[in-house]
């Protein structure tokens, strides 16, 4: 069965322990996507997002699978949602850095004559 089979078994075992583990469904989605099993991949990605709508990378994964299925309109919606989330995160990080910026005393000192 190989590495893919081992990975699938591990994800399935994780889901037996916790059927609400979004990361295991996403892992199966990525595995099926890699194997070109795109319909099952999409189902797993959908399940991950139903469990955890804010799942990190979930909308990107779903968008990529939709793109491979030739469903460009739906894919563009998912990928736009991903881009919006990333932009929001970057804006928050920039704001935080600006608020916490400590001036360099060497740069603020008056030059000596």
DAQUIWO-V774436 format. One record per helix or strand. SS is the DSSP state (a for helix, b for strand). FROM is the first residue (numbers start at 0). TO is the last residue. If there is no record, write none. Layout:
ss=SS from=FROM to=TO
ss=SS from=FROM to=TO
This chain:
ss=a from=1 to=16
ss=a from=21 to=33
ss=a from=37 to=50
ss=a from=57 to=67
ss=a from=71 to=98
ss=a from=104 to=107
